[in-house]
């Protein structure tokens, strides 16, 4: 079992750290939230007073932070940049969803100091984090991936080596852009059916068994009451927030511009989520975008 420093205990990071502790690892955690630290302690994690204390003498350092600027602040800047305290023998795994350029910059800065840094963003939502069934998309060398995999296996079910540093973030941007397109399209079709008198549960089953089946429809139905244990049946609470989807779509748009990739459907999905967010729905699950189609 390994000694793991874990920084960032939000809706995703908290359950991920808990699963590492459950697997028998010694997990040293830090977060700015006292409530998050208390919850982590109840799950068997060791609470540290600073990020540096969590990272020092750890064999693996895992971070789950809101955005690229936070990753840079923790590892490269601040009063005690973690790159200055992490052991050269440690592997740094950043599971934050950030832009690929920042991931590559951090990896290069780490290499200059003799450190190993990989990007490993996740898919699967809070439910996947709690259940330990996340998908990890890893950017790094083959050797780094092989070393990280046993640790990632404690938190996820599908672990992919996407390519070199930054590739994990590119894969995540592509995945979430497609997810946004699928969710908005699913909402559009279901709403049209309901407005024409169809039972959404019946229509959902028809489309699930037909060519319209997709993840947003099959396992994350956006219509309240059609499916149990999904955010739409819990007043759109929990799950993956509109604010986060909007952020991820921004990363995808930046990537499309850098590579001159046409993304007309991704752009339209971002416009829809922007409108939904502007109506005060940023804290709701992203499946609540159905409300845009219901004249609410």
N, C-alpha and C positions, 0 to 999 in steps of 0.2 A: 504493500500500500504506500501511497505517496503523500508528501506534504504539499498542499495546494493553497496558494493565496488566491482569494476570490474578491474582486472589487466591483461593486455595483449590484445591489440586491433589490432591484425593482420587481415588477410583476413577472419578469422572465428570470432574472438572475437569482432571486430568492429560491425558487423551486429547483433551479439547476444546482445551486450550492448544496441544498438539502439532499439531493440525490447523490451527490458525491460523498457526503458524509454517511448516507445510508449504505453506500457501497464499501465503507470502511476506511476511506481516506481521511487524513487529518486535514481539515479545511479551516483555514484562517481567513476571516471575512472582514471587510470594511465597507461601510456605506455612510453617507451623510445623515441618513434617517435613523433615529434611535429606534423607532418602531420596527424597521426592517432588521436591525441588528438583534433586537429582542426576539423576533420571530426566528431568525437564523440560529440563535443560541438554543431555542427550544427544539430545533431540528438536529442538534448535535454539533453545530459549528462553533469554532472558537472566535470570539469577538476581539478584534484588535482596535487600538485607538486611532491609528492612521493607516493610509494605504501603504506607506512604506513598511510599516510593521507587518502587514499582511504579506507583502511581497518578499521581504528579506528572508533568506535561507529557505525559500520554497523551491521545490523541484519543478513545479508548474505554477505559472501566474495566469489566471483567467480574468478577463474584464468583460463586463456587459454594461456599456455606457450609452448615453442618449444619442451622441452625435460625434462627428469627427473632431470638433474643437475640444471636446472633453477627453478624447483619446490622446490628442496632442498635449493637452494640459497635464494629464496624469503621467504620461511616459516621458515627455520631452521638456516640459516647462514646470512652472510652479516652484514652491520652496524646496521640495525634495523630489526631483524627477525620478521616476521609478527605474529608468535605465541606469541610474547611478547607484542603485542599491540591490538590484537583482543579480543573482549569481550567474556567472558565465555558463554554468552547466545547466541552467534552467531553460525551460521552453515557455515562451509567452504566447498565449492563445487569446486573441481579441475576438470575442463573439458579438461585438457591437455591429450594428448595421450603419456603415459609413461609406463615404465615397472611396472608390478604388485608389484614387491618387493619394489620399491620406494614408491608406493602408500600405501602399508601396513606399511612401515617404518614411513611415514608421519602421517598416521592415529594413529599409536601407540604413536608417539611423541606428537601428539595433545592430545590424551587421558591422557597422563601423566600430562598435564597442565590443564586438565579439559575442553578441547575443543573438538568439534565435527568436524571431517574431513571425507568427502566422495569423492570417485573417480567417475566421471561422464563423461567419454569421449563420443564423438559424432560421428555420421555418417550422411552423407547427403550432404557434400561439401559446397562450398560457396553459391551455389544456395539455399540450404536448410537453411543455416544460415540467408540469406537475407529474405527468405519467412517465416521463423519461423516454418519450418517443419522438423527440425532435429530429429534424433532418439538419445535418451540418454540411455546409459547403466550404471546403477548405482551400485556401490559397497558400502555397508554400512548396518546399522541395519534397521529393519522395521520402527522404529520410525524416524530415520534420513531420510529415503526415503519418508515417509509420509510428513515430514516437507518441504523437498526440492521440492516435486512434483508441488505445485502451482507456484513456481518460474520457474521451468523447463518448465512447460506448456506454459509460455510466449515465449519460444524460440524453442519449439519442438512440434512435433505431436505424436510421439511414445516414451513413457517414460517407460523403463523397469527396474525392480529391479533384477539385475543379481545374487545377493548374498551378502556375507559379503565383508568387505573392500578388495580391489584388484580385486574383481570379475568383475567389470566394465571393467578394463583394459584387463583382460583375454578374455572377450567377444569381445572387440574391436579387439584384435589381431587375434582371430579366424575369425571374420567377414572380416577384411581387407585381410587376407591371401586368403580366398575364393574369394574375389573380384578380387585380382590379378590373381588368377588361371582362373577365368571366363573371365577376360579381355584379357589375353594372348591367351586363347583358342578361344575366339570370333575372335580376330585378325587373328589367324592362319587359321580358317575356311573361313572367308571372303576373305582373301588374296588368298587362294587356288581357291576359286570360281572365283575371278576376273582374276587370271592368266589363267583360263580355259574359259574365255570369258563371264562370267555371269555379269549381271548388279548388282552392290552391293545393290541397293535399292530393287530390285526384290528378290535377295537371302535373304536379311535381312527379308523381309516380309514372305518369305517361312519359314525360321527358327523360326521367332517369333510365327508363327501359328502352329509350329510343336514341336517336343520334344527337339529341341535345344534352345528354347527360354530361355533367362536369363536376368538379370538386365542390364548387360553391353551392350547387343544387343537391348533390348526392349526400354530402355530410355536413353542410353548414347552411341549411335552408334559411333564407332571409325573411320568410313570412312567419310571424308569431303563431305558435300553436301547431305548426305542421310537423315539427321535429322536436323531440325532447333533448334537453341538455345542450342546447346551443344558445348563443346570446340573444337571438331574436325572440326566444321564448322566455327570456329573463329580462324583458324591457331593454334589450340591447346593452346589457351590462356585462362586463368581463370581455374576454376575447381580445381582439386586435383593434385598437382605437382608430377612429377616423384620422386623428392628428398624426398617428404613426404611418398610416397608409399614405397620407398626403406627403409626409416627409420622404418616404421611400419612392414615391412617384417623382418627386423632385430630383432625387438621385438618379433615377432612370432617365429623366429628361436631360440632365447634365451629361450623362453617358452617351445619350443619343447624339447630342450636339458635338461632343468630342470625336465621335466616330462617324459622323454624318450619316447616321442610321435613321431612315424614315420611321416614325412611330405615330401615325395618325390616330390609331385606336387608343394607344397609351396616352396621347395628349388629350383626347376627348374624355377618357376616364379621369384624368387628373383634373380637368375642368369641372366635371361633375362632383368630384370629391371636394374641390375647392368651394363650389357653391354650397354643398351640404355643410361643410365646415363653417362657412360664413354665417349660417343660420343658427349657430350655437351648438352644433352637434359633434364637436371635436372629441369630446370625451366618451362618446358612444362607440359601440362596436361598428366596424366598417360595413357590416351587412345592413345597418340602418339606412344606408343610401337608398333603400326601397322607399323611404319616406319622400324622397324627391319626386317620385313618380305618382305619389298618392295625393298630390295637391295639398300637402300639409305644411 
